[in-house]
Every structure is written in structure tokens, then in C-alpha cells.
Amino acid sequence: MGGAVSNITVVPIGAERASVEAVKESFRAFRGEQAECFLAADRHKLLGVIEASFGDFHEFDHLVRNVFEMRRSRTERFSVDLTSESV
């Protein structure tokens, strides 16, 4: 809690472009209320914290999507810069 968004690094995984695109799409469609936990009690706590902090899932989902896109874009630009320098 209280960490800086700038400390988030998004690293796409998957050997094939389709895998990376599928991961990106899953973040674009992120819905916090669909969270799954091993223990039902953990899920209940998690959803309660989100609702108490954001009021509803719409705001939370919007924030998560925006943070992911912002940090993903930054990470991809950084990766392209590194690749360009080594050529």
C-alpha cells in the first residue's frame, strides 16, 4: 500500500506474439469482482477491501486498467530503446 506507480514494471510473457496479445487483452478486460482465491475467506476479504477503498468495482477496474496500460507502454518503449542500442 502506498507504493509508487513508477515502481511497477510490466513484463510480457510468452514465446509467441499471440500469447502476449492474449495477456494484454485480459488486462484490458480486467474485472476485480472476478478475482479468484484459493480460500473463499481470502476472496471475501479482498473484495471487501476493494469496495471499502473505491466504493465500487468500476473505479477500481478503471484504475487497474489504466495503470497496466501506462506501465506496459513505458516498459515496451524501454525494451525497444535497449534493443535499438545493441544493434
C-alpha positions as CSV (number, residue, x, y, z in Angstrom):
1,M,0.0,0.0,0.0
2,G,1.2,3.5,-0.8
3,G,3.8,2.4,-3.4
4,A,4.6,4.5,-6.4
5,V,3.1,3.6,-9.8
6,S,6.5,4.2,-11.3
7,N,7.8,1.2,-9.4
8,I,5.6,-1.1,-11.4
9,T,7.3,-3.0,-14.3
10,V,5.2,-5.0,-16.7
11,V,7.0,-7.8,-18.4
12,P,5.0,-9.6,-21.2
13,I,5.5,-13.3,-21.1
14,G,5.0,-15.9,-23.8
15,A,7.1,-17.0,-26.7
16,E,4.5,-16.2,-29.3
17,R,3.1,-12.8,-30.1
18,A,-0.4,-14.3,-29.8
19,S,0.3,-15.2,-26.1
20,V,1.5,-11.7,-25.3
21,E,-1.6,-10.2,-27.0
22,A,-3.9,-12.5,-25.0
23,V,-2.3,-11.3,-21.8
24,K,-2.7,-7.7,-22.9
25,E,-6.4,-8.3,-23.7
26,S,-7.0,-9.9,-20.4
27,F,-5.8,-6.7,-18.6
28,R,-8.0,-4.6,-20.9
29,A,-10.9,-6.6,-19.8
30,F,-9.9,-6.8,-16.1
31,R,-12.7,-7.0,-13.6
32,G,-11.8,-7.1,-9.9
33,E,-15.0,-8.8,-8.8
34,Q,-14.0,-11.8,-10.8
35,A,-10.9,-12.3,-8.6
36,E,-10.3,-15.9,-7.5
37,C,-8.5,-17.0,-4.4
38,F,-7.7,-20.4,-3.0
39,L,-9.7,-19.7,0.1
40,A,-13.2,-18.2,-0.1
41,A,-12.4,-16.2,3.0
42,D,-9.4,-14.5,1.3
43,R,-11.6,-13.6,-1.7
44,H,-14.2,-12.1,0.7
45,K,-11.6,-10.0,2.4
46,L,-10.1,-8.9,-0.9
47,L,-13.4,-7.8,-2.4
48,G,-14.3,-6.1,0.9
49,V,-11.1,-4.0,0.8
50,I,-11.7,-3.0,-2.8
51,E,-15.2,-1.9,-2.1
52,A,-14.3,-0.1,1.1
53,S,-11.4,1.7,-0.7
54,F,-13.0,2.5,-4.0
55,G,-16.8,2.4,-3.3
56,D,-17.4,0.1,-6.3
57,F,-15.5,-2.1,-8.7
58,H,-16.0,0.3,-11.7
59,E,-13.4,2.8,-10.2
60,F,-11.0,0.0,-9.2
61,D,-11.2,-1.7,-12.5
62,H,-10.6,1.6,-14.3
63,L,-7.6,2.3,-12.2
64,V,-6.1,-1.1,-12.7
65,R,-6.6,-1.0,-16.5
66,N,-5.0,2.5,-16.7
67,V,-2.0,1.6,-14.5
68,F,-1.4,-1.5,-16.5
69,E,-1.6,0.3,-19.9
70,M,0.6,3.2,-18.7
71,R,3.3,0.9,-17.3
72,R,3.1,-1.6,-20.1
73,S,3.6,1.2,-22.6
74,R,6.6,2.5,-20.6
75,T,8.2,-0.9,-20.4
76,E,7.7,-1.6,-24.1
77,R,9.3,1.8,-25.0
78,F,12.2,1.0,-22.7
79,S,12.7,-2.5,-24.2
80,V,12.6,-1.1,-27.7
81,D,15.3,1.5,-26.7
82,L,17.5,-1.2,-25.3
83,T,17.2,-3.3,-28.4
84,S,17.9,-0.3,-30.7
85,E,21.1,0.5,-28.8
86,S,22.5,-3.0,-29.0
87,V,22.1,-3.2,-32.8
